[in-house]
Amino acid sequence: MNKSSTPGIKQIQYDRQLRLWGDHGQKALESGRVCLIGANALGTEILKALVLPGLGSFTIIDHELVTLADCGSNFFVHSSMINQSRARITCDFLTQLNPDVHGIYIDKPSIDDLLKQNTFDFSQFNIVITANLSINTLNILANHLWMLKIPLLVARIYGFIGTIRLQIFEHYVIEAHPDDTIPDLRLDQPLNTFINYCNSIDLNSLTREEHLHLPSLIILFKTLQIWQKQHNRNDLPHTHIDKDEFKKILDQLSHHSSYDIHDKEKYLENFEEAKRTIPSRLVKTNLPSTIKELFQDQSCFELSEQTNIFWFIIHAIKLFTENEGQGLLPVRGEVPDMITNTDSYIKILKIYQEQAKKDCEIVNNYLFDLLKKYRLSNEYIDSYDLAEIYCNNASFLKVLRTTAIKNENNLIDETDSNLSWYIGLYLCDLFYEKFHRYPGEFLSDDRQFEIDLNDLKQISKKLSSKHFLTDDKQQILEELCRYGASELHSIAAFIGGCCAQEAIKLITHQYIPIDNTLIYNGIQQSINKQYNQINADPILIEIAWTAHDYDLHTIPSLQLVTNPLVSRQFSPISNKIFTNLQQLNAEYARYAVWFPYPKLAVAELDPPSGLFQCSNVGENYSIHLSCEQGGGVISKIDFASFGTAIGACGQMKQGTCDAANSSDIIQRACIGQQKCSVTASTDLFGDPCTGTPKRLLVQIECNPPQNNTYWNFTHIDPMLEDFLKATDGHSRIISFSTQPTWLFQQDTPHIYPDNATYVDWGYPVGTKFIDDTMQTLGDYYGRLFAWYTRGGFIDEYGLKHNSGYEYDWDYTEIFNEVEAEHQMTVEYYTRAYDAVIQGIRRHTNNYDMKYVGMALGNHNEFDWYRYFLNHSNHAPDIPLDMISYHFYAIGSSRIDPQSWESFFTQLDTYTFEVEQIEEIRKILSPETRTTIDELGVILSDDNNPNAPLFPLIYWNAAAALYGYAWGKISRYGINVVGHSQLVGYPQLSDLQLQPQYPSVALLNWTTGEGTAKYWTSKLLIDTVDIDNDQAVITRTTDIDNQNIFSQAFIGKNNRRWVLIINKRYGNVDVFLPGCTGGRMQIINEASGFGPATEVTLTLSRITLSPYAIAIVHMPATDV
């Protein structure tokens, strides 16, 4: 920057970009030195986008003269400049754009001569950029820069196609600026100063104004302290039940002695903010997996005088983490904005900033000692400023290493359409090397076009192992011939801008650069990326086909959970959902009738009420009363209130808000009628308390008297019908997992949503049954199952209810995650399990039904297994046919694909738990089978309507996790591994549906198409031959199996197949001897919402794109 420029002018000139990368980022840019090779339209667009924001200096290398073609595509030249130095003219114009930028040019000798002479110093540049450089020159330059460790950006345009390729030996991202950062608040491991500040605040002594402005962070921590004390725990609430209880405590804290019950101002924004931010504030503090990798990187251990300062600081942070940090990174010192007053916010901010400063000082001390050890302390006198930047961004530090251009694999046989354009450009380069012009360039007539196209095809066939061209590739080659290497200014401007952005990322060490290659298709207006290669040498998969490892008994399956999008009554894609389910042909599919939608899950939502009949609905919903059952009429209105009445049937009480005309209106509408309906609306009743939610409660009697029950299968039947039809001919597990709340002891009846599609996460209330004998519980399930398997049931008062259903299924699962949903102990649940089986037998006389127990959601609950699997703890003749439990990998980020590599390490930890459970089962009840009937991934903030939607490659990461889990768990002989789950969705405003775990879905919630998760389940189900396939000894050269999972199987008639899974967000090459001539089915990002792509293998080397799942069917041979 010119010294004469005043700070004020600079601040105004660069205002917007300073907001992006700050003063230190601008300083780095102003010190940046860039070399551009090629002053064509693309090159000048790149430099223009670097000069305007204030690049320090640039050097243009270009020996070409201005041509007429340049005048048509490059705005910096015109016809009067033809035959003049292109480098000189563009350099002059570019420096005029920003006088503070220094630019020089070299138009003699050419880049080829400079490389031959090997006298030009490329090490003076931060980055070298090429624009449409020929392939031979590029390869020589790329090798030279790779040895110098200088970043190289290769930009290319060719007609409507543009590409950017990054070659970098090692690049450090210091400030990644992630979009979805979770605040570093550490409420699970709170700072001592924060604890002291919170404890100094007595909620009971706060004034009304102080209560209104209490920071939500304090509210959350106070609530957490109470919740932990009540449950004798020191962790965070993580299940739905935990969080619902937490919210109830939070609601209790929101009440203040000066608030009237109907005071409008009791709706406190700060308490609502606390409730809303639970998912992002109450999170476990841990060491990110990406940082663990940096700590384990060889460069972190092997420090020397030549080591980049980055690794010294990483090592210093590592020392802090291992010592003062107690396993955690330095505090970031940031506090999110919140609804409170300025003084309170500043106090909290100061607490975190002071701790961040202390942590940074410790890191700086470690750094100083390291630099002193290697005699570098004088070079980094201001090491604290460096340490502060690194500490503030410690969670997001990253190292990027790409493959060298010389190590690019032969991609000629790749099938991805966008990659085919990249391959096509490579073929055009080879054409140029042979004919010294590009195909289609300087055409004289149509005949020359055909000649060029044929020559291009011959080059392709010569390189391809298939010796033929697909229709898609032929079309691409034709298009490239038509382009004739033309430069379109619109494409040059777009690629130039993108390339400049990547250069700025590299110079400032801010934001994450592209990982390998970007391909822009101007025809489709689409951008695609090709990923970095994880391994230079392929991982060898060694298989001993005659060495038995274990027998294969593990059935891949899935679960379907009830929700409105599944129901044909509410869903536009219900038919597609069940068609896809049917096409899976899955055994042991689990159907979970689950609580979030009570009307879709519970058949008797209200308790039997004897001679009284009651109805309780919210505003704008209708009560429906009837005496038709006994052939009578409504004879008496015992109670009617539109307002805030409460109470169960027979115990209804008027609230402080009541429409005085309630009883008169109901009497006029209902007395003397066999049935009646009345809408609870202010239009009909008036508004007794404006702004207060109201309900209509009514209690009637019939003449003649009529006993009343509330069995209702309206919404439950259609989904179960569709599920049983879709899985007909296969084994099924049916789980009516939700019990009516009225079976449990509670102070007031739970009010469930009037709308069947409205979610109610708080439905499971109570921990103890009203009937301690649990016979009522057994009777509920007995009648429920009689409805579906015996044509109907006799209700609590002896009345027959007919269904006509006589279904049959293999297994009934009893409850779901009861240790969380109703906080049952194992002893209590075991009694309930027995009671349900006894109830089903009483009402159906079915002693052949098999049962699944436990369905545990928590981990390491080994005492549960020891108790439940001990037959002496059960009533006589109670079977222990099967047990179930669950696993979900948790994604800390919704949008960072690299962070999803942690799914696999989480699964590794879980397999140790599986092994211990199996040891207990084999000792206590070896005949009991096992299903892990919920296995999948849940991303953070999944049910938050405002959470960002994940990129499509997430489906591949989650699919790879399931494939990996099935492969690893099959070693333990687990009978079933169920993929969770068929249908989930984000907020669907057009259907008025709230989020329902979108990250667990196997199907696209808009179209019903299969995601990579669905097609992975399909691939495994179609391939696995249970009890006939055997696993054989499979080894790889992959150290600690950090990149891939591989397991080979052999079956009948020597059928051989290999499961291979890429666990990394990058390309991984494997070498599988003997696979040529075989078939590979692969699910990757390119297969999208379609089935596995099938290819015939012509090479033993296979490239697996990020999170790819492949099954290789080996060619037939004698083993």
N, C-alpha and C positions, 0 to 999 in steps of 0.2 A: 504494500500500500504506500503510495506517495506520501512522504512526510508532510507535505504541505496541506494534505487533506485534513481538515479539522475533525475532531471526534463527532461533533454535531452533524456534519455533512455525512460522515461515514455511517452514523447511526440511522440517518434518514434513508440513505441510499440502499442499505442492506437490512432494513428493518425486518422484513418478513422472514428472510433466511436466518437472521440472528435468533428469531424465535424457534427455529427448527434445530439449529446446532450450536447456538450460544456463541459468546465471545471467543472462547478457546477453540471452538470448531472453525470460526471465521479466521482466527489466527493461523490455524493449521492449513486452511485453504490458501491463505495469502502467502504461505511459505511453500506451497505445493509447486512441483516442477513436473510438467507433463511433456512427453514426446509423442507427437502425432506423425504417423507414417501414412501419407496419402492425403493431399489437399483437394480431394474431390468433393462432390456435394455432401456426402456422408461425413467426411472428415471435418469440413468447415462447420457443419451443423453441430458436431460434437464439441468443437472448440468454442463455438459461439455460446453454447450453454455452459461452458466453464469460464469463459472470459467475463461474461456479464455478472456473475456472482463474486468475482474478484480473485480468480486464480493468480498465484504469484507470477509464474512465467511458463512459457511454452516454447517448444522447438518443433518446427515443421520440417520433415524430410520428404521431399518430393522432387524428382528430376523432370517430371512431365511438363509440357507446355500447354497452355490453354487451347482447347479445341472447341469446335462448333457444338459438340455434344455437351461440353461443360456449360456453355451458355444457356442451354435448354433446361439444365437441372440445378445449376449452382447460382444462387442469387448474388454471390459476391463477384461474379465476372460477367462481362458482356462482350459483344462481338468485336469491339475496338481493341480488346486485349488478346485476341487470338495470336498464338505463337509466342506469347510472352510467358515468363516463368510463373507457373501456377502457384508455387510456394510463396514467391515474393508478393504477388498480388493479394492472395488471401491473408498473408501475415499482416500486410499494411492495413487492410480493411478491419481485421479482427482487433488490432491494437487501437484503432479509432473508436471501437465500441466501448472501451474502458481504458483510459489513459494510464490508470494505475497498474495495468498488467504489462509485463515486459515480454515481448515475443521476438524470436529470431527464426530464420529459415535456412535450410541447406538444400540447394537445388543441384549442387554438384559436389561430390559424385553421387551416384544413385545408391539406394539402400543396399542393393546387391553388392556393389563395390565396397561400400562401408563394411559390410559383413565379411567380405573376402579379405579386406585389409586388416580387419580386426583391431583397428586403432581407435575407433570411436568409443567414448566412455558412456555406456548406457547406465552405469551405476549412479550417475548424477541425478537421475529422475526418480520420482516417487512411483511413477507408472508409465508404461508405454502403451499406446493405443494404435491399432492398425485399422485402416478403412479400405476394404476391398483389396487386400494384399494377395498376390498369387500364392498358391499353395506351397511351392518349393521354397520361396523366400520366407514365407511364414514359418515353415518347419525349422529352417536354419535359425531364424530370429528367436523362435520359441525355445529352442534348445539352449541358445546362448543366454537368454533371460532367465531360464530355469536354473542354470548354474549360478547366475548372479543373484538369484532369489528376488528378482524384480517382477512385480505384478504385470501381467499382460492382458489387455482387453482386446479381443478380436471382434471387430464390428464388420458386418457384411450386409449389403442389400443387393437384391437381384430381382428386378421387376417388383412384384407385390410381396416378396418374401424378405424378411430381415432377421438377422441372427446376431446374438452377442455371446461370445464364449469367454469365460474368465479362466485364466491359468495363473495360479498363485501357489507358491511353495508353502507359505504360512502367513496368515493375516489375522490380526487381533482385533476383535470387536469389543471395544471398551464401553461404549454407550449404545446399547441395542435399541433403546426406546420402544420396548414392547407395548402392544396395544392393551393388553388385559392384565396389567400388573395387580397383584393382590397386595394391599398395604402391609408393610412390615411392622405389625402392631404387637405380635407375640402375646396375645391374651392367654394362650395356653402355658407360656413360660414368661410371665410378666416381669417387667423391670421393677426392681425394689422401690425405686423412687415413684413409679407409677402406682404400686400397691399402697405406699404410704399416702400418696395424694388421694387415692380413692377412699381409703379408710378414714381419712380426715373429714369426709363428707357424710353427714348423717341425714339420710333421706327424710326421716321423720321431723327433723328440725328445720327443713328448708322452708322458706317463704313460698307463697304461690308463684311469685315471679321467678325465684331461683329454680323452682321445680319445672317451670315452663322452659327454661333455658339450660337445663342440665345436659351436658354433652352426651350424645348417644353412645360414645365410647365408654363413658363412666357407667351409663345405664347397663350396657352389655356386660361389663365386668362385674358390677354389683349383682346382676342377675346370675351370672356364672358362679359367683361365690356361693349364693344361696342354693343353686341347683347342685353344685358339687357337695355341699354340706348335707343336703337332704338325701343324696344318693351315695354318700360316703365314697366319692370318686374324685380323682384329680385330673381327669381328662376332659375332653370337650363332648358335648352332645353330638352324636353322629347319625343315629337312626331317626326315622320320622317321629317315633314316639318320644325319643329324647328331646327332639326339637319342639314338639308340640307342648311338652311339659315345660320346657324352657320358656316358650312364648306365654304360657299361662302365668308363670312367675313374673315375666316382664309386664304383662297386663295388670297384675296385682300392684306392681310398683308404680304403675302410671296413675293410680288413684291418689288423690291428695285430700286432706281433711277439709280444704276450703272449696272443693268442687261439689256441686250438687249433682245428683244422679242424672238429671236431665240438662245439665249445663252443657251447652254446645261446645264450650271451650275445653271440655275434657278430652276432645280429640286432639291430642298433643302431637305436634309435628316431630318433636325430638324423639318421642317414644316410637312413633311410626317409622322414623328413620332407623332407629335401633333394630326394629323387627325386620325392616326391609334389607338391612345390611348384614344380617346374620350369616348368609352364605359366604360373604367376602371378608368378614371380620373374625368369625369364629372358625379359623382354619389352623390346622396343625403346622407348627413351624418346624421345618426340616431343611436339610442340606440338599439343594437341587442336584439331580443326577448329572446335569451338564457340568456342574462345578466339581463333583466327585471325579469326573473324568479328567478335568484339568489337574486336580490334585494328584491323580495317578499317572499323568502323562510323564513320559521319560524326560522331557525337557524341564519339568518342575524339579526333578531330582538331580540332574546332571548340569548344575550351574557352572559357568566359567566366565572369564573376562569377556568372551565373545557373545555370551547369552543376551538376548534382548531383555530390556528392563521389564517387559511384561511378565516374564517368568520369575524374575526376582520378586515382583509384587505378589504374584500368585503364591509363591512359596511363603512369603510373609503372611499372607491371609491364611494359608494352610496352618502355619504355626499358631496363629491367633485362634483358629477354629479348634485345634487340638488342645489348646490350653485355656486361655481366658474365656473363649467363646463357648466352651463346653459342648462342642459339636455343632455350633451355629455360626453363621457369618456375622460380620460386624453389623450393628443396627444401621439402617439406612438414614434415619433421622427425618423421615417425612411423615406427615399426618394428613390424611384426607380432609377435605373441607366438610363441615358438618353444621347442623342447625344448633347454634348456641350463641352466646355473647362473645365479644372479642377477648375479654380478659380470660375467660375459661379456656378458649381455644389456644391462646398464647401460652397459658400455663402448661397445657398438655404438649404443645409443640416444643416448648423449652425442655421438657423432660426427655423427649426423644432426641432432640438435637444435642443436648448435653451428653447423653449416653453415646450418640454417634461420634461425637468429638473425642470422648475418652477411648472408644474402640479404635478410632482412626489413629490416635496417638500411639496406641500399643502396636498397631500394624506398622506404623512408621518407624518405631523403635526396632522392630524385627527387620524391617527393610534396611535401615541404616547399618545394622550389624552385618547383614549379608553383603551390602555394598562395600563396607569396610573390609570384610574378609577377602573380597576379590579385588580390592584396591580400586574401587569405582566410586567411592563416596564423593570425591571432588567433582565428578562429572554430573552428579545429581544433588546439588546443594539444596534445591527447593524440593526435596523428595516428599515433603508433607503434602504439597498441592497435588502431586501425582497420587499419593496414597489416598487422599480424600476423594478424588474422582473415582478411583477403583473401588473404594469402600462403598461409596454411594450407589455403585452399579454392580456390586459383587455378585448378586443373584443372576445377572444376565451376561456376565463375561463369556466370551466364546472365541474359539480358534477355528478358523476355516482353512482347510487344506484341500486343494483340488488335485486332480490327476494332471500330469503333464500332457500336452497335446500329442507328443510322440507316443504316449501310452494309450491313446484312444483305441478302444476295441473296434474291430471290423463290424460295423453296424449294418452292413449291406442287406442282411436277411431280416432285419427288424420289421415288424408289421405295423407299428404305431404310425398313424397317418401323418401326424405333425413331424415326427422324427424322419419320415420318408422325405419330406422337403429338405431336411438337413442333409440326408444322404444324397438327394438329387443334386444339391449344390456341390457336394464333394465330387460327384461324377462329372459335373460341369468343369470343375478344376482339373480333373484328369484329362478331360477333353482338351482343355486349354494347353496343358503340357504337351499334348500330342500334336495339336494342330495350330498352336500359337494364336488362337482366337476362341471365343466361347461359342457354344452351339447356338445357331440362330442369329449370330452377329454377322453383319455385312451380307445379308442374304441378297442374292441376285434374282431368284425366282422361287416358285413353290417347290421345284424339283430339288433345289439346294436345301430347303427345309427338310424334306424327306430324307435326304442323304445324311444331314446332321443328326436327325432323330434316330436313324438306323445306326449310325456310328455310336451315338450315346447309349443306345440299347445294348450294343455289342460290348461296350465297356462294362456296363452293369452286369451282363450275363457272365462275362469273364471273371468278375470278382465274386459273383454270387455262387454259393454252394448248390443252389436249386436249379441253376441254369435255365430259369424261366422267369418272366415278369408277371406279377399280378396285374389285374386291370387297373387298380388304384395307382400302382407305381408307373405303369405306362402312361396314364393320364397326367401324372405329375411331370414326367419327362417331356411330354408334349408341351405342357404349359411353360416349362423352363426354356424350351427351344423358342417358343413364341416371344418370351421376354427378351432373349438375345442380350443378356447382361445389362439391360437398360437400368438407369438410375432414375427413379421417380422421386421428385422432391418431397412429396407428402410422406413417403416411406422413409426417406433420408432424415426428414425432420423428426419423425417419431423415434426411430432407432437412435438418432443422434442425441435426442433428449434423454432417452433411457440410458444410453451409454455414459453420458455425462453424469447422470445421477449415480451410477455405479462407481465412477471415478471419484466422485465426492465422498461416497461412503468409504472408499479405500484410503483416501487422503486424510479424512477427519477421524477415521476409526469409529465412526458412528453409523448406526443402522446396519442391518445385515445384508451383505451383497448377495447377488444371485449365486447359487451353488452350481457351478458348471456352465450351463447353456440356457439361453432364452431364445425361443423361436416365435417370431411374429408373422402371422398369416394375414396379410392385408385384404385378402379376398373374403375371409370369414370374420375379420376383425377379432382375431383370437390370439392369446398369448399362451404358450406352453413352455414348461421348463424341463430340461433334462438334468438329472441329478448327478452329484458327485460320486465318483467311484470310491467305495470304502477300501477295497483291497487292490493292490497292484497285481499281485499274483493270485490266481484262483485258489479257492479252498478245495482241497482234495477230499472227496467223500469215498471212504474205503468200506466196502461191504463184504462180509464173509457169508456168502449165500448159503453155505452148508452148516453154519454155526448157529444153532437155535439160541434165542435170547429169552423170549417169553411168549406165551400164547395170548392171542388177541381176543378179549371178551368185552371191550368197552364200546358201547353203542353211542354213536353221535346222534344227538336229538336236539330238542328245543322246547321252549315254553311259550305259551300264549296267555296273556293276562287280559282280563275283561276291561274294556274301556269303550267309550262311545264310538271311536273310530272303527271298532271291530263290529259293532252292531248294525245290522241291516236297517234298523229303525232310524238311525241317525247318520250313517256314513255313506258317502258316495262311492267308496272303494271297498266296501265290505265284501262284495262278490269276488273282487280281485284278490283280496286277502286270503279268503278260504280256498280259492283256486290254487294260489301259490302254496298254501299249506298242503293241499291234497297232492300236488305235484312233487312235494318233498319226499313222500313215502316214508315218513319218519316213524320209527318204533318208539314207544314210551314218550310220546309228546305229552307235555304237562299242560293242563288247562287250569289256570289259577283264577278262581272267582274271588277277586281281591277288593279290599274295603274302600279305596278312594272314591268310588262311585256307589254309595250304599244301595241305591235302587237297582243297580246292576249286579249286586253281590249278595244281598240278604233277602230271603224269601218271606220273612215275617219281621218287618221292621218295628212293629209295635206289639206289646204283649197282649195276650187274651184279656178281655175286659168284662167278661161275664154278661150281665143284663144291660150294662151300659155300653153305648157305642160312641166313640169319640173321633174327632178329626182336628188336626192342628196344622195350619198352613200359613205361609208368609204372604205379604202383600202381593196382590195381582195374581194369586193362585186361588183355586176353587176347592172348597170342601165338597165331598161326595158322601152322602149318608143314605142308607138303604135298610128297609125292613123286609125286603123281598124274600129273604132266605126262609123266614117262617110264615110267609104269606100274609103278613100284617102291614100295619101302617105306623108312621111316626106319631107317637101319642103324647110325648112329653119332652120339653127342652129343659134339661137339668141345669145347663150352664151355657152361656154364650158371651163372649167378650172379644171385641176388636180393639186391640191395644197392646198392653205388655203383660197379659196374664201368663201364668206359668203352671206347671204341674202335669202329672200323668193322669190318665183316665181314672175318674173316681176321686181325684185329689186336686182338681183344678182350682186355682185361686186367682182372683182379680188383681191386676197390678195397679200402680199409681196412675197409669194412663188407660182409660177405658171409654169406648164410645157408648153413651148411655142408651142408645137405640139398638144395641146389638141383639138383645133378646127378642125385641119386637120384630126386627127384620127376619131373624131366623124362624120365629114362630109363623109369621105370615107365609114364608116360603116353604115350610116343611110340615107343619102340623096337618095330619090327615092324609099325607102323601106316602105312597110306598117308598119313594126315593126322592131326593132333592139335591140340588147343587147350588152353592152360593159363592160368589167371588169376593175375596177379601180385598176390597178397594175403598179408597177414600171417596170415590164417586158415590158409592152406595151408603157407606157408614158415616161419611164426614171425616174430618181429621182431628182426633182428640188431642194430639200432641205433635205439632208440626216439627219435622226434622228427626223424629225418633222412629226407628224401625218398629213396625207393628206386625202382629200376627192375629189370626182369627182362631180361637179355640171354642169348640162346641162339644157338648155332651148331650146325647138323647137317649130315650127309651122307646121300645116298640110295644105294640099291642096286636096280637099276643106277645108275651115276652120272648126275647130272642137272645141267645148267647152269641157273643161276637168274637171272632178272631180276625186277623189281618194278613192272612196268607195271600201273597201276590207274586205270581211268576211272569207277569207281563213282559218285563224287560230281560229276565234271566233265560227264559225258554229259547228265544230265537237264536241267541249266541251259542248255547249248548247244543241245540239242534245242528247248527252249521258246523260246529267243531266235530261232533261225533260223525257227521256225514263225511267231512273232509278226511277224517282219520279212520274211516270204516275199513275193517280188515287188518288193522294194526293194533298193537298194544297201546293202551292209554293210561295216563295218570290223571285223575280228576281231583282237584283240590278246592273244595268249598271252604276257603281258608278263613272267612270272616264270620264271627259269631254276632248275633244281635246284641246291641248294647244293653237291652233291658234284662239280659241274663246276668248282668254284673251289678254289684252294689255301687250306687252312685247317689250323690245328694239330690240332683235334679235330673230329669230325663234329658238325654242328648237330643238336640234338634238337628236332624239331618236335612240336607237341601231338598227343596220341593222339586227342583228340576233334576231329572235323572242324569243330565250331562254335566252338572256342576260338581266340582271336586270337593271332597271333605277329608282332608288329611287328618283331622282330629277325631275321626269316627271311633277308633278303638279306645274306649274309656273303661276304667275299672280294672282291678287286678284280682278280685275275688268274686266268685259266683254267688248269687243270692241263695241258691239251693246248694248247700255244701255237699249234699249227696251226689250232685251232678246228674241226677236222673233227668231233670228238665233239659239240661244240655243234651244228653243222649237222645231224649225224645225229639228235640228239634231236628237233630241230624237224622234220626230214624225216619221221621215223616218226610224230610227233604229227599232222602234217597228212595223212599217208597214212591214218591211222586214220579221219579224218573225210572225206577226199575220194576215197580209192581203195579203200575197203572193208576196209582193214587194212594191216599192215606186217610185215616180217621183222625180228626183233629182233637183238640183238648176237651171238647164237649161232646164227642161221639158222632160228629157229623162227617159223612164221607165226602171227600174231595177227589174227583176223577180227573185223570190226566190223559189216559190212553197210552202213556209211555211205558215201554218195557225194554229199556236199554240195558246193555251189559258192557262193562269195562273191567279192566284187569285190576287196577290199583286205585285205592282212595287214599289221598294224603290228608292227614289230620292236622289242620292249622298251618300257620306260616310265621316263622320268626317270632315265636311267642315270647322268647326272652326279651324281645324289644317291644312288640306290639301290645302285650298285656303284662309285661314284667313278671311272667310266671317263673317260679323256681322249677327245677327239674322234677322234684317230687310232686308238685301240684300239677304240672303238665302230664306226668305219667298217669295220674289219676284221671285227668280229663281224657287222655288218649283211650284208656280202658273204657271209660263211660260212653264215649262216642261209639266205639265198636259194639258195646253191649246194646246201646240204643238202636243202632242200625239192625242188629240181629233181631231185636224185639219186634221191630216194625216191618222187617222184610223177610225174616226167616232165612236170610242168606248167610250161610256159613262158609261159602266158597270165596267170597270177596277177600282180596289181599289188601294190605294196608302199608302206608308209608308214614314213618314217624319223624318227628323233630323239626325238619326244615329250618335248621339253625342259620341265623344270619351273622352272629358274632363269631369271633375266632378264638381258638385255643381254649374252648369250653370243654376240656377233656373230662371234667367231673360229670357233665351231662351224659356223655357217652358211657362212662363207667356205670352210672346209675340206670339209665334207660335200657341199656343192652343187657342188664342183669335180669333174667326172667323171674327171679324171686321177688322183684319189686313190682310185678304186675299181678293182676287178678288171674285166676286159673283160666286156661284155654284162650288167653289173649295172644295172638300171633305177633311176632316181630319179623314181618316179611321183608321189610326194606327200611332203611333210614335215608335221610336226605340232609344236605347242607349246601351252603351257597358261597360264592366268591365273586367279587367285583374288583377289578383293577380300577384305581382312581386316577383320573387325569388331572394334573394340577393346572393345565392350561387348556383352553378350548380352541386355540388357534395356532399353537406352535407344534408342528408335526414332530420335530426332533424330541420334544419332551415326552412323546408317547413311547419312546424306546423304554421308558421306565415300566411300562406294562409288564414286560417280560421278566424283569427282576422281581416285581411284586409276585408274579406267578411262581417264580422259583422259591420264594419264601413260603408260599402257600403249600407247595408240594411237601415240604417237611411236615406241615400240619396234617396233610392227608395221610402221610406215612404213619404218623402216631395214632391217628384215628383207626386206621386199618389194624394196627397191632392190638388195640383194645377190642375191636369187633371180633377179630379172629380168636381171641381168648374167651370172650364172654358169649358170643352168639355167631359162630362161624357160618351158620346157614342163612343169616340175614344178608340181604343184598344191599347195594348202595347206589344211590343216584345223586350226583351233584347237579340238581335240577335248575339251578340258576348260576350261570357262569358268563361273565361278560365284562363290560367296561361302563363306568359312569363318569362323565366329565364333570368338573366343578361347575357349580351354579346351574345345574342342568334344568331345574324347574323354575328358573328366573326368566320371566317373559322378555326381559331386556338383555339377556345374555347373548353375546355374539354367536352366530351360527358357525359351526366348524367347517373347515374346507373339506372337499370331497375325499381327499386322501385319508381322512379319519376312518372312513369305512374300511379301508384296507388295513390300517393299523389295528382296528378292533377285530377284524376278520383274522388277521395273522395271530392275534392273541388267542382267539378261540382255537384255531388250528394247532397252535403251540401247546395250549392247555390239554387238548384232547390227546395229542401225541405223547406228552410227558406223563399225563395221568393214566394213560392206557397201560403203562408199565406196572401200575399197582393193582391192576385187575378190577378197577371200579366198573360197575356194570353199565351205568349210563352217565353221560356228560351232556347236560342240556344247555343249549345256547340261549342266552337271554337277550332280548325276547322279540317276538315277531313284530309287534306294533307299539311304537312310541311316537311322540310328536312334540314339536315346539308349540307355542301359542298359535292356534289356527283361528284367526279372528272371524273369517267367513263362516265357520261352523260354531263360533262362540265357545271354543275349547281352550282351557288353560293347559300349560305345558304338562306333558306326561313322559318325562325322561326321554327326550329325543335321541340321546346318544346310545340308548340300548336297542334301538329299532333294527330289525333285519330288513324291513321294507321301506320304500320311499313313501312318506305319509301323504304325498300329493297324488301320486299315480298308482301306488300299490306295487310298483316294480321292485324286484329284488336288488338290494345293495350287495356289496362285496361280502358282507356278513352272511346274507342269505345264500349266495352262490357258493360260499365256502362250506356251509352246512350241507348243501346239495351235493357238492363234489365229494365230501367225505362219506355221506350216506350212500351214494351211488358206488363208491369204490370199495368200501370196507366189507369184507365177508366174515362176519362174526363167527367165531369158533372154528373157522377153517383157515383163516390167515394166521401166520405166525411171524413174530418179529425176529429178525436175525441181527447178529452183531453188526453195528454200524458205528464207524469212527470217522472223525474228520481232523484235518490239520488246523481247524479253527481253535485258537487258544482260548480255553475257558468257555467255549461255545458262545462267544460274545456277539457274533454276527449272524449265525444261522442255526437252525435246528434241522436235523435230518434223521429219519428213521426208515429203514427198509423192511419190507414184509414179503413173505412168500406164501402162496396159497395152493389151491388145487391145480393140478396139471402144470405145476411150476410157474404159475402166474406170479410175476414179480413186479412190485411197485415200490416207489420211494417217495416219501413225503419230505419236502424241503420248504423251509420257511425263512424268509429274510426278516430278521429282527431289527433292521436298521433303516433309518431314513436316508438312504443312499443306495446306489447300485452295489451289489455284491456279486462277484463272479465265483462260480463253483465249477469243479471238474469232476464229472461222474463217469468213470471208465465203463465202457460197454453199453452206453446208452444210445449210441448212434443207430438209427433205424427204428428206435422206439418212439412213443408218443409222449408229448408233454401237455398236460392241461394246466393252465396258469391263470390265476386271478390276480390282477394288478390294477393300477390306476387306469391303464388303457382299456381294460375290459369294462370299466364303468358299471352301469346298471345291467349288464348282460352276463351271460354264463361264462364259464372259463373258456379262454381262447385255447384252441387245440392246434399244436404244430407237430410236424414230424422232425425229429432231431437229426441233424446232419453233422453235428459236432459234439464232442464230449464236454466242451466248455459252454456253460449256460450263464447268462446274465440275468440276475434277479433284480428287478427294479424295487424301489422302496416298499417294504412291507408286503412283498409278493408271496403268494402261497402257490406252490407248484406240486403236482403229482406227476412223476415220471413213470410211465408204463414201459418197463424194459422189454426189449425185443425177445421173442421166443428163443429159448436155447435150453439145452440139457444142463442141469445143475448137478 
